[in-house]
Amino acid sequence: MKAFKIVKVISFVLLFVALGGLVVMNLWNWLIPAIFGLKVISFSQALGLLVLSKILFGGFRGGSGWGGNRSHFWKNKMADRMKNMSPEDRERMKAKWGEHCSERFGKKDIQE
């Protein structure tokens, strides 16, 4: 039974990749030659584009590109730090960051 599930998952992944390659190939061949005058691509080139775009924009960690699941890491780390601070330290840090943001971005009032 477990072997059947593995075969089922592998076939689904292969079907998904093949379908993605076909979509990329058809969209490229429909739009890019007409707009930019570039050449038509083959299925294997479309798969290469798909892999390249996944590497550049999505990564292979299961995240959704440009940080994915890691994007809230710094927020969680800062929240933990803020929890362990005294109220005076917290206010000092907020004031310091308010000054930093107003200098950097030219804002006169930082409202919370």
Chimera marker file (.cmm) of the C-alpha trace (Angstrom):
<marker_set name="trace">
<marker id="1" x="0.000" y="0.000" z="0.000" r="1" g="1" b="0" radius="0.5"/>
<marker id="2" x="2.852" y="2.391" z="0.844" r="1" g="1" b="0" radius="0.5"/>
<marker id="3" x="4.529" y="1.703" z="-2.530" r="1" g="1" b="0" radius="0.5"/>
<marker id="4" x="1.282" y="2.640" z="-4.266" r="1" g="1" b="0" radius="0.5"/>
<marker id="5" x="1.205" y="5.989" z="-2.452" r="1" g="1" b="0" radius="0.5"/>
<marker id="6" x="4.810" y="6.692" z="-3.450" r="1" g="1" b="0" radius="0.5"/>
<marker id="7" x="4.074" y="5.883" z="-7.104" r="1" g="1" b="0" radius="0.5"/>
<marker id="8" x="0.961" y="8.038" z="-6.919" r="1" g="1" b="0" radius="0.5"/>
<marker id="9" x="2.903" y="11.024" z="-5.489" r="1" g="1" b="0" radius="0.5"/>
<marker id="10" x="5.717" y="10.671" z="-8.028" r="1" g="1" b="0" radius="0.5"/>
<marker id="11" x="3.273" y="10.468" z="-10.925" r="1" g="1" b="0" radius="0.5"/>
<marker id="12" x="1.404" y="13.510" z="-9.629" r="1" g="1" b="0" radius="0.5"/>
<marker id="13" x="4.651" y="15.519" z="-9.355" r="1" g="1" b="0" radius="0.5"/>
<marker id="14" x="5.730" y="14.492" z="-12.872" r="1" g="1" b="0" radius="0.5"/>
<marker id="15" x="2.310" y="15.396" z="-14.251" r="1" g="1" b="0" radius="0.5"/>
<marker id="16" x="2.416" y="18.752" z="-12.445" r="1" g="1" b="0" radius="0.5"/>
<marker id="17" x="5.907" y="19.531" z="-13.796" r="1" g="1" b="0" radius="0.5"/>
<marker id="18" x="4.918" y="18.497" z="-17.325" r="1" g="1" b="0" radius="0.5"/>
<marker id="19" x="1.793" y="20.634" z="-17.157" r="1" g="1" b="0" radius="0.5"/>
<marker id="20" x="3.819" y="23.582" z="-15.859" r="1" g="1" b="0" radius="0.5"/>
<marker id="21" x="6.294" y="23.149" z="-18.701" r="1" g="1" b="0" radius="0.5"/>
<marker id="22" x="3.498" y="23.099" z="-21.246" r="1" g="1" b="0" radius="0.5"/>
<marker id="23" x="1.939" y="26.232" z="-19.782" r="1" g="1" b="0" radius="0.5"/>
<marker id="24" x="5.276" y="28.085" z="-19.798" r="1" g="1" b="0" radius="0.5"/>
<marker id="25" x="6.052" y="26.931" z="-23.345" r="1" g="1" b="0" radius="0.5"/>
<marker id="26" x="2.654" y="27.911" z="-24.722" r="1" g="1" b="0" radius="0.5"/>
<marker id="27" x="2.607" y="31.298" z="-22.988" r="1" g="1" b="0" radius="0.5"/>
<marker id="28" x="6.148" y="32.075" z="-24.134" r="1" g="1" b="0" radius="0.5"/>
<marker id="29" x="5.473" y="30.988" z="-27.717" r="1" g="1" b="0" radius="0.5"/>
<marker id="30" x="2.249" y="32.968" z="-27.801" r="1" g="1" b="0" radius="0.5"/>
<marker id="31" x="3.473" y="36.225" z="-26.249" r="1" g="1" b="0" radius="0.5"/>
<marker id="32" x="7.233" y="36.683" z="-26.422" r="1" g="1" b="0" radius="0.5"/>
<marker id="33" x="7.848" y="36.251" z="-30.184" r="1" g="1" b="0" radius="0.5"/>
<marker id="34" x="5.005" y="38.648" z="-30.983" r="1" g="1" b="0" radius="0.5"/>
<marker id="35" x="5.992" y="41.270" z="-28.403" r="1" g="1" b="0" radius="0.5"/>
<marker id="36" x="9.789" y="41.130" z="-28.399" r="1" g="1" b="0" radius="0.5"/>
<marker id="37" x="10.589" y="39.266" z="-31.604" r="1" g="1" b="0" radius="0.5"/>
<marker id="38" x="12.437" y="36.452" z="-29.794" r="1" g="1" b="0" radius="0.5"/>
<marker id="39" x="12.531" y="32.821" z="-30.902" r="1" g="1" b="0" radius="0.5"/>
<marker id="40" x="9.998" y="30.118" z="-30.106" r="1" g="1" b="0" radius="0.5"/>
<marker id="41" x="11.148" y="27.716" z="-27.358" r="1" g="1" b="0" radius="0.5"/>
<marker id="42" x="10.892" y="23.939" z="-26.988" r="1" g="1" b="0" radius="0.5"/>
<marker id="43" x="9.370" y="21.965" z="-24.117" r="1" g="1" b="0" radius="0.5"/>
<marker id="44" x="12.774" y="21.274" z="-22.555" r="1" g="1" b="0" radius="0.5"/>
<marker id="45" x="13.664" y="24.978" z="-22.707" r="1" g="1" b="0" radius="0.5"/>
<marker id="46" x="10.340" y="25.777" z="-21.041" r="1" g="1" b="0" radius="0.5"/>
<marker id="47" x="11.176" y="23.321" z="-18.250" r="1" g="1" b="0" radius="0.5"/>
<marker id="48" x="14.554" y="25.041" z="-17.893" r="1" g="1" b="0" radius="0.5"/>
<marker id="49" x="12.817" y="28.420" z="-17.599" r="1" g="1" b="0" radius="0.5"/>
<marker id="50" x="10.473" y="26.980" z="-15.016" r="1" g="1" b="0" radius="0.5"/>
<marker id="51" x="13.378" y="25.670" z="-12.923" r="1" g="1" b="0" radius="0.5"/>
<marker id="52" x="15.303" y="28.944" z="-13.343" r="1" g="1" b="0" radius="0.5"/>
<marker id="53" x="12.336" y="31.028" z="-12.221" r="1" g="1" b="0" radius="0.5"/>
<marker id="54" x="11.830" y="28.720" z="-9.232" r="1" g="1" b="0" radius="0.5"/>
<marker id="55" x="15.475" y="29.146" z="-8.252" r="1" g="1" b="0" radius="0.5"/>
<marker id="56" x="15.455" y="32.930" z="-8.701" r="1" g="1" b="0" radius="0.5"/>
<marker id="57" x="12.062" y="33.739" z="-7.244" r="1" g="1" b="0" radius="0.5"/>
<marker id="58" x="10.826" y="30.782" z="-5.204" r="1" g="1" b="0" radius="0.5"/>
<marker id="59" x="13.705" y="28.723" z="-3.933" r="1" g="1" b="0" radius="0.5"/>
<marker id="60" x="13.356" y="25.051" z="-3.104" r="1" g="1" b="0" radius="0.5"/>
<marker id="61" x="12.445" y="25.291" z="0.567" r="1" g="1" b="0" radius="0.5"/>
<marker id="62" x="8.686" y="25.193" z="0.175" r="1" g="1" b="0" radius="0.5"/>
<marker id="63" x="8.403" y="28.919" z="0.726" r="1" g="1" b="0" radius="0.5"/>
<marker id="64" x="6.775" y="31.397" z="-1.548" r="1" g="1" b="0" radius="0.5"/>
<marker id="65" x="9.631" y="33.323" z="-2.883" r="1" g="1" b="0" radius="0.5"/>
<marker id="66" x="11.385" y="36.375" z="-1.502" r="1" g="1" b="0" radius="0.5"/>
<marker id="67" x="11.567" y="34.905" z="1.986" r="1" g="1" b="0" radius="0.5"/>
<marker id="68" x="8.637" y="32.544" z="2.077" r="1" g="1" b="0" radius="0.5"/>
<marker id="69" x="8.099" y="31.146" z="5.546" r="1" g="1" b="0" radius="0.5"/>
<marker id="70" x="11.217" y="32.886" z="6.827" r="1" g="1" b="0" radius="0.5"/>
<marker id="71" x="9.814" y="36.364" z="6.248" r="1" g="1" b="0" radius="0.5"/>
<marker id="72" x="8.442" y="36.672" z="9.779" r="1" g="1" b="0" radius="0.5"/>
<marker id="73" x="11.633" y="35.452" z="11.455" r="1" g="1" b="0" radius="0.5"/>
<marker id="74" x="12.857" y="38.929" z="12.368" r="1" g="1" b="0" radius="0.5"/>
<marker id="75" x="9.391" y="39.941" z="13.592" r="1" g="1" b="0" radius="0.5"/>
<marker id="76" x="9.210" y="36.941" z="15.920" r="1" g="1" b="0" radius="0.5"/>
<marker id="77" x="12.741" y="37.587" z="17.127" r="1" g="1" b="0" radius="0.5"/>
<marker id="78" x="11.928" y="41.244" z="17.836" r="1" g="1" b="0" radius="0.5"/>
<marker id="79" x="8.679" y="40.319" z="19.610" r="1" g="1" b="0" radius="0.5"/>
<marker id="80" x="10.607" y="37.948" z="21.882" r="1" g="1" b="0" radius="0.5"/>
<marker id="81" x="13.128" y="40.681" z="22.603" r="1" g="1" b="0" radius="0.5"/>
<marker id="82" x="10.378" y="43.199" z="23.375" r="1" g="1" b="0" radius="0.5"/>
<marker id="83" x="8.665" y="40.757" z="25.764" r="1" g="1" b="0" radius="0.5"/>
<marker id="84" x="11.823" y="40.477" z="27.838" r="1" g="1" b="0" radius="0.5"/>
<marker id="85" x="12.368" y="44.265" z="28.075" r="1" g="1" b="0" radius="0.5"/>
<marker id="86" x="11.236" y="46.499" z="30.862" r="1" g="1" b="0" radius="0.5"/>
<marker id="87" x="8.641" y="49.154" z="29.942" r="1" g="1" b="0" radius="0.5"/>
<marker id="88" x="11.323" y="51.875" z="30.152" r="1" g="1" b="0" radius="0.5"/>
<marker id="89" x="13.644" y="49.969" z="27.803" r="1" g="1" b="0" radius="0.5"/>
<marker id="90" x="10.762" y="49.394" z="25.412" r="1" g="1" b="0" radius="0.5"/>
<marker id="91" x="9.933" y="53.121" z="25.292" r="1" g="1" b="0" radius="0.5"/>
<marker id="92" x="13.604" y="54.024" z="24.766" r="1" g="1" b="0" radius="0.5"/>
<marker id="93" x="13.844" y="51.576" z="21.887" r="1" g="1" b="0" radius="0.5"/>
<marker id="94" x="10.656" y="52.899" z="20.271" r="1" g="1" b="0" radius="0.5"/>
<marker id="95" x="11.955" y="56.463" z="20.564" r="1" g="1" b="0" radius="0.5"/>
<marker id="96" x="15.320" y="55.487" z="19.080" r="1" g="1" b="0" radius="0.5"/>
<marker id="97" x="13.662" y="53.736" z="16.131" r="1" g="1" b="0" radius="0.5"/>
<marker id="98" x="11.308" y="56.676" z="15.666" r="1" g="1" b="0" radius="0.5"/>
<marker id="99" x="14.304" y="59.004" z="15.360" r="1" g="1" b="0" radius="0.5"/>
<marker id="100" x="16.046" y="56.588" z="13.013" r="1" g="1" b="0" radius="0.5"/>
<marker id="101" x="13.004" y="56.309" z="10.749" r="1" g="1" b="0" radius="0.5"/>
<marker id="102" x="12.369" y="60.048" z="10.686" r="1" g="1" b="0" radius="0.5"/>
<marker id="103" x="16.009" y="60.722" z="9.738" r="1" g="1" b="0" radius="0.5"/>
<marker id="104" x="16.135" y="57.997" z="7.155" r="1" g="1" b="0" radius="0.5"/>
<marker id="105" x="12.786" y="58.546" z="5.491" r="1" g="1" b="0" radius="0.5"/>
<marker id="106" x="12.302" y="62.245" z="6.187" r="1" g="1" b="0" radius="0.5"/>
<marker id="107" x="9.141" y="61.883" z="8.247" r="1" g="1" b="0" radius="0.5"/>
<marker id="108" x="8.500" y="64.538" z="10.853" r="1" g="1" b="0" radius="0.5"/>
<marker id="109" x="5.933" y="62.644" z="12.944" r="1" g="1" b="0" radius="0.5"/>
<marker id="110" x="6.061" y="58.946" z="13.618" r="1" g="1" b="0" radius="0.5"/>
<marker id="111" x="2.665" y="57.839" z="14.786" r="1" g="1" b="0" radius="0.5"/>
<marker id="112" x="1.983" y="54.445" z="16.298" r="1" g="1" b="0" radius="0.5"/>
<link id1="1" id2="2" r="1" g="1" b="0" radius="0.2"/>
<link id1="2" id2="3" r="1" g="1" b="0" radius="0.2"/>
<link id1="3" id2="4" r="1" g="1" b="0" radius="0.2"/>
<link id1="4" id2="5" r="1" g="1" b="0" radius="0.2"/>
<link id1="5" id2="6" r="1" g="1" b="0" radius="0.2"/>
<link id1="6" id2="7" r="1" g="1" b="0" radius="0.2"/>
<link id1="7" id2="8" r="1" g="1" b="0" radius="0.2"/>
<link id1="8" id2="9" r="1" g="1" b="0" radius="0.2"/>
<link id1="9" id2="10" r="1" g="1" b="0" radius="0.2"/>
<link id1="10" id2="11" r="1" g="1" b="0" radius="0.2"/>
<link id1="11" id2="12" r="1" g="1" b="0" radius="0.2"/>
<link id1="12" id2="13" r="1" g="1" b="0" radius="0.2"/>
<link id1="13" id2="14" r="1" g="1" b="0" radius="0.2"/>
<link id1="14" id2="15" r="1" g="1" b="0" radius="0.2"/>
<link id1="15" id2="16" r="1" g="1" b="0" radius="0.2"/>
<link id1="16" id2="17" r="1" g="1" b="0" radius="0.2"/>
<link id1="17" id2="18" r="1" g="1" b="0" radius="0.2"/>
<link id1="18" id2="19" r="1" g="1" b="0" radius="0.2"/>
<link id1="19" id2="20" r="1" g="1" b="0" radius="0.2"/>
<link id1="20" id2="21" r="1" g="1" b="0" radius="0.2"/>
<link id1="21" id2="22" r="1" g="1" b="0" radius="0.2"/>
<link id1="22" id2="23" r="1" g="1" b="0" radius="0.2"/>
<link id1="23" id2="24" r="1" g="1" b="0" radius="0.2"/>
<link id1="24" id2="25" r="1" g="1" b="0" radius="0.2"/>
<link id1="25" id2="26" r="1" g="1" b="0" radius="0.2"/>
<link id1="26" id2="27" r="1" g="1" b="0" radius="0.2"/>
<link id1="27" id2="28" r="1" g="1" b="0" radius="0.2"/>
<link id1="28" id2="29" r="1" g="1" b="0" radius="0.2"/>
<link id1="29" id2="30" r="1" g="1" b="0" radius="0.2"/>
<link id1="30" id2="31" r="1" g="1" b="0" radius="0.2"/>
<link id1="31" id2="32" r="1" g="1" b="0" radius="0.2"/>
<link id1="32" id2="33" r="1" g="1" b="0" radius="0.2"/>
<link id1="33" id2="34" r="1" g="1" b="0" radius="0.2"/>
<link id1="34" id2="35" r="1" g="1" b="0" radius="0.2"/>
<link id1="35" id2="36" r="1" g="1" b="0" radius="0.2"/>
<link id1="36" id2="37" r="1" g="1" b="0" radius="0.2"/>
<link id1="37" id2="38" r="1" g="1" b="0" radius="0.2"/>
<link id1="38" id2="39" r="1" g="1" b="0" radius="0.2"/>
<link id1="39" id2="40" r="1" g="1" b="0" radius="0.2"/>
<link id1="40" id2="41" r="1" g="1" b="0" radius="0.2"/>
<link id1="41" id2="42" r="1" g="1" b="0" radius="0.2"/>
<link id1="42" id2="43" r="1" g="1" b="0" radius="0.2"/>
<link id1="43" id2="44" r="1" g="1" b="0" radius="0.2"/>
<link id1="44" id2="45" r="1" g="1" b="0" radius="0.2"/>
<link id1="45" id2="46" r="1" g="1" b="0" radius="0.2"/>
<link id1="46" id2="47" r="1" g="1" b="0" radius="0.2"/>
<link id1="47" id2="48" r="1" g="1" b="0" radius="0.2"/>
<link id1="48" id2="49" r="1" g="1" b="0" radius="0.2"/>
<link id1="49" id2="50" r="1" g="1" b="0" radius="0.2"/>
<link id1="50" id2="51" r="1" g="1" b="0" radius="0.2"/>
<link id1="51" id2="52" r="1" g="1" b="0" radius="0.2"/>
<link id1="52" id2="53" r="1" g="1" b="0" radius="0.2"/>
<link id1="53" id2="54" r="1" g="1" b="0" radius="0.2"/>
<link id1="54" id2="55" r="1" g="1" b="0" radius="0.2"/>
<link id1="55" id2="56" r="1" g="1" b="0" radius="0.2"/>
<link id1="56" id2="57" r="1" g="1" b="0" radius="0.2"/>
<link id1="57" id2="58" r="1" g="1" b="0" radius="0.2"/>
<link id1="58" id2="59" r="1" g="1" b="0" radius="0.2"/>
<link id1="59" id2="60" r="1" g="1" b="0" radius="0.2"/>
<link id1="60" id2="61" r="1" g="1" b="0" radius="0.2"/>
<link id1="61" id2="62" r="1" g="1" b="0" radius="0.2"/>
<link id1="62" id2="63" r="1" g="1" b="0" radius="0.2"/>
<link id1="63" id2="64" r="1" g="1" b="0" radius="0.2"/>
<link id1="64" id2="65" r="1" g="1" b="0" radius="0.2"/>
<link id1="65" id2="66" r="1" g="1" b="0" radius="0.2"/>
<link id1="66" id2="67" r="1" g="1" b="0" radius="0.2"/>
<link id1="67" id2="68" r="1" g="1" b="0" radius="0.2"/>
<link id1="68" id2="69" r="1" g="1" b="0" radius="0.2"/>
<link id1="69" id2="70" r="1" g="1" b="0" radius="0.2"/>
<link id1="70" id2="71" r="1" g="1" b="0" radius="0.2"/>
<link id1="71" id2="72" r="1" g="1" b="0" radius="0.2"/>
<link id1="72" id2="73" r="1" g="1" b="0" radius="0.2"/>
<link id1="73" id2="74" r="1" g="1" b="0" radius="0.2"/>
<link id1="74" id2="75" r="1" g="1" b="0" radius="0.2"/>
<link id1="75" id2="76" r="1" g="1" b="0" radius="0.2"/>
<link id1="76" id2="77" r="1" g="1" b="0" radius="0.2"/>
<link id1="77" id2="78" r="1" g="1" b="0" radius="0.2"/>
<link id1="78" id2="79" r="1" g="1" b="0" radius="0.2"/>
<link id1="79" id2="80" r="1" g="1" b="0" radius="0.2"/>
<link id1="80" id2="81" r="1" g="1" b="0" radius="0.2"/>
<link id1="81" id2="82" r="1" g="1" b="0" radius="0.2"/>
<link id1="82" id2="83" r="1" g="1" b="0" radius="0.2"/>
<link id1="83" id2="84" r="1" g="1" b="0" radius="0.2"/>
<link id1="84" id2="85" r="1" g="1" b="0" radius="0.2"/>
<link id1="85" id2="86" r="1" g="1" b="0" radius="0.2"/>
<link id1="86" id2="87" r="1" g="1" b="0" radius="0.2"/>
<link id1="87" id2="88" r="1" g="1" b="0" radius="0.2"/>
<link id1="88" id2="89" r="1" g="1" b="0" radius="0.2"/>
<link id1="89" id2="90" r="1" g="1" b="0" radius="0.2"/>
<link id1="90" id2="91" r="1" g="1" b="0" radius="0.2"/>
<link id1="91" id2="92" r="1" g="1" b="0" radius="0.2"/>
<link id1="92" id2="93" r="1" g="1" b="0" radius="0.2"/>
<link id1="93" id2="94" r="1" g="1" b="0" radius="0.2"/>
<link id1="94" id2="95" r="1" g="1" b="0" radius="0.2"/>
<link id1="95" id2="96" r="1" g="1" b="0" radius="0.2"/>
<link id1="96" id2="97" r="1" g="1" b="0" radius="0.2"/>
<link id1="97" id2="98" r="1" g="1" b="0" radius="0.2"/>
<link id1="98" id2="99" r="1" g="1" b="0" radius="0.2"/>
<link id1="99" id2="100" r="1" g="1" b="0" radius="0.2"/>
<link id1="100" id2="101" r="1" g="1" b="0" radius="0.2"/>
<link id1="101" id2="102" r="1" g="1" b="0" radius="0.2"/>
<link id1="102" id2="103" r="1" g="1" b="0" radius="0.2"/>
<link id1="103" id2="104" r="1" g="1" b="0" radius="0.2"/>
<link id1="104" id2="105" r="1" g="1" b="0" radius="0.2"/>
<link id1="105" id2="106" r="1" g="1" b="0" radius="0.2"/>
<link id1="106" id2="107" r="1" g="1" b="0" radius="0.2"/>
<link id1="107" id2="108" r="1" g="1" b="0" radius="0.2"/>
<link id1="108" id2="109" r="1" g="1" b="0" radius="0.2"/>
<link id1="109" id2="110" r="1" g="1" b="0" radius="0.2"/>
<link id1="110" id2="111" r="1" g="1" b="0" radius="0.2"/>
<link id1="111" id2="112" r="1" g="1" b="0" radius="0.2"/>
</marker_set>
